[in-house]
């Protein structure tokens, strides 16, 4: 699995998951339960992971739909 997106905004994660699901790209959201440790203030980013072979296509889908991602 490769990291596709890292953000503090849960709505961006949800939107990205919906877009990728529509393209039949499997995702796995990490760090979604970290809010229990931080007191639900949203300082710890959540990560969206995809399979290595889907990374380039997933990046293209997100950027075409206005989600900015950092290339690592």
Rosetta blueprint (number, residue, H / E / L):
1 X L
2 X E
3 X E
4 X E
5 X E
6 X E
7 X E
8 X L
9 X L
10 X H
11 X H
12 X H
13 X H
14 X H
15 X H
16 X H
17 X H
18 X H
19 X H
20 X H
21 X H
22 X H
23 X L
24 X L
25 X L
26 X L
27 X E
28 X E
29 X E
30 X E
31 X L
32 X L
33 X L
34 X L
35 X H
36 X H
37 X H
38 X H
39 X L
40 X L
41 X L
42 X L
43 X L
44 X L
45 X L
46 X E
47 X E
48 X E
49 X E
50 X E
51 X L
52 X H
53 X H
54 X H
55 X H
56 X H
57 X H
58 X H
59 X H
60 X H
61 X H
62 X H
63 X H
64 X H
65 X L
66 X L
67 X L
68 X L
69 X L
70 X L
71 X L
72 X L
